[in-house]
Amino acid sequence: MPNPSLRKSTPTTVRAAGALVALEGAVAVGVAVVLVIRGLLGHDQSVSSGYGTAAWFAILGGAVLAAGLALIFGRRWGRAIAIVAQLLLLPVAWSLLTDSHQPFFGVLLGVIVVAALGCLFSSPTSKWLAAEYGQDADADADNPTDR
């Protein structure tokens, strides 16, 4: 069982990544709500199902939102979901920049994704993750022969 005192010492990089990831999840859940409302108001769904797309956004967005909140509250399990989400959003940002001709949204998403990945792979985050396993990253760096 994780040490509660470790949760209190959650680095700022983890909390910042959590905030960015939670923002992405909240936007996705918001898109799901908008799609359901559009479907209920009778918008044309002959090309694609607004309800099916809403379900997809709600499920994945909900998972990303939960991962972001987990990181904000110092739960380590949120990092894996957050990293996968960021890696999947990189091509989306590229597509917005190029094929979709939406440079504003592409740059905005790209900056958020790169910032989140930077926080998720930063040194304080890695040390925080290693602390759960009884690893002292500074001690390992000082004595490489013990590896």
N, C-alpha and C positions, 0 to 999 in steps of 0.2 A: 504494500500500500504506500502511495507517495507520501512524502513528508509534508505536512501542511505548511511548515515554515518555508519550504521551497517555493510554494505558490506565491507567497508574499514577496519573494525576491525575483519575480518575473521581470526580465529586462524590458526596457522601453522598446527595443526592436521587436520583441514578440508582441507586445501590446499594439504597436503601430501596424504591424502586419495584420494582426487580428482586426483592427479597425478598417483597414483597406479591404480585407477579405469579407468582412461583415457588410461593408458598403456594397460590394459586388453582389453578395447574396440577397441583400435587401432590394437592390434594383431588379434582380431576376424575379423575385417574388412579386414585386410591384408590376412587372410586365405580365406575369401570370394573372394578376387581378384585373388588369386592363383588358387582357384577351378574353377573360370570362365575361366581363361587363359588355364588351363589344358583341360577343356571341349572344348574350341575353337580349341585347337591343336589336338583334336581327340583322347584323352586318353580314354581307355575302361571305359564305364559307365554302363556296364551290371549288376553289383552288386548293385551299388547305383548311384543315380543321383547327379553328381557334381554340376549341376545348382540348384537343390533343396536345397542341403546342403549349397551352396554358399548363396542362398537367406536367409536361416535360420541364418547363421553366420552374414550376412550383417544387417539384421533387429535387431537381439539381440545385436550384437556388436555395431551397430550404437546407440542403446539406451544406452548401457553401456558407450560408448564414450561420448555421450551427457551428461550423469549424471556426469561423471568425470570432464568434462569441466565446468559444472554448479557449482560443488563444488570448483573448482579452482577459479572461478569468484565470489564466495560467494553467490550462489543461493542455498537456502535451499532444494528445491524440489529434487535435485540430490541425497540426502542422502537415501531416501527410495529405489530408484532403485539400488543404490550402495550396500545397505545392502542385498537386495534380491539376487543380482548377487553374492555377496561373499558367502552367505549361499548355493547357488546352486553350487558354484565352490568347496566348501569343499569336497563333495563326489567325484568330478572329481579328485582332488588332491590325495585322498585316493586310488582311482582306479588306477591312474598312479603309485602309490607306490607299489601296491599289484598285482592286476590282469593283468595289462598291462606291468609289469616289466620295467617300465621307471622311476627308482628312481630319476634321475637327474631332470626331468621335474616335478615329483611329489613333490619333496622337494622345488624346485623353486616356483611352483604355491602355495604350502602350505604356504610358508613364506610370499609371497605377499598377500595372502588372509588373513592370521592371522594379518599381519601388518595393512592392510586396515581396518579390523574389529576393531582392537585396537584403531586406530585413529577415526573411526566413533562412537565408544562408549566411548571415553575418556571424562573426565570432562570438558575440555575447549570447546569441541564440544557440549556437552549438555547445557552448559551455553550460548553458542552462539545461539543455537536453542531456548532456553527459552526466550532470549532477545526479540525475535519478538513478543512474547505474553505479554510483559511487566513484565515478571517475573525476579526477581533478585534472582538468586539461592543462593547467599551468605546470603541475608536477610532471605530467607526461612529457611536456615540451622540454623541461629541464633535464630529464633523465631518459634519453631515447634508448638506452640499453635494456630497459625493463620491458620492452615491447615484445 
